[in-house]
Amino acid sequence: MQTEWEWKDEAIVARVDGRVDGANAREFQQGLAAVIKASAGAVLLDMEKLSYISSAGLRVVLLAAKELRTQGSKFAICSLSASILEVFKISGFDQIVQIYGSQDEALAALNG
């Protein structure tokens, strides 16, 4: 897994590449927690290049969503492949986190 962080408009965008599973979920959580702590703005996870997410990865997403909600900050996910989107829907995460088809669509919603 690789994650690139970038400021875009009023949001921090994390582009996640590869797999998020038990082997690297802690690293992903630590990076995301540091960004959340340092940011007063919105956080967007761009998962266009995500090939797999395990329950450990879903847990990280859930913890981030809860922390950002507590802070009063916005959080969204975008660009999920069909198979990853299915995982989010089956697990009910599409009811917890806003999911958008593209980064542009997500940024417009987060900044609007």
Residue pairs with C-beta under 8 A, 6 or more apart in sequence:
1 16
1 17
1 18
1 19
1 20
1 24
1 27
1 28
2 16
2 17
2 18
3 14
3 15
3 16
3 17
3 28
3 31
4 14
4 15
4 17
5 12
5 13
5 14
5 31
5 35
6 12
6 13
6 15
7 13
8 44
8 103
8 107
9 107
9 110
9 111
10 41
10 42
10 110
10 111
11 41
11 42
11 43
11 44
11 74
11 107
11 110
11 111
12 35
12 39
12 41
12 42
12 43
12 44
13 44
13 46
13 103
13 107
14 31
14 32
14 35
14 43
14 44
14 45
14 46
15 46
15 48
15 49
16 28
16 45
16 46
16 47
16 49
16 50
17 49
17 50
18 49
18 50
18 51
18 52
19 50
19 51
19 52
19 53
19 54
20 28
20 50
20 52
20 53
20 54
20 56
20 57
20 60
21 52
21 53
21 54
21 56
21 57
22 54
22 56
25 54
25 56
25 57
25 59
25 60
28 57
28 60
29 60
29 63
29 64
32 43
32 60
32 64
33 63
33 64
33 67
35 43
36 43
36 64
36 67
36 68
36 71
36 73
39 73
40 71
40 73
41 73
41 74
42 73
42 74
42 75
42 76
42 110
42 111
43 64
43 68
43 73
43 74
43 75
43 76
44 75
44 76
44 77
44 78
44 103
44 106
44 107
44 110
45 61
45 64
45 76
45 77
45 78
46 77
46 78
46 79
46 103
46 106
47 53
47 77
47 78
47 79
47 80
47 81
47 84
48 78
48 79
48 80
48 81
48 103
50 80
50 81
50 84
51 81
52 84
53 61
53 84
53 87
58 87
58 88
58 91
58 93
61 77
61 93
61 97
62 93
62 96
64 75
65 75
65 96
65 97
68 74
68 75
69 75
74 110
75 97
75 98
76 97
76 98
76 99
76 100
76 106
76 109
76 110
77 88
77 97
77 98
77 99
77 100
77 106
78 99
78 100
78 101
78 102
78 103
78 105
78 106
79 100
79 101
79 102
79 103
80 88
80 99
85 94
85 99
87 93
88 94
88 97
88 99
98 106
98 109
100 106
100 109
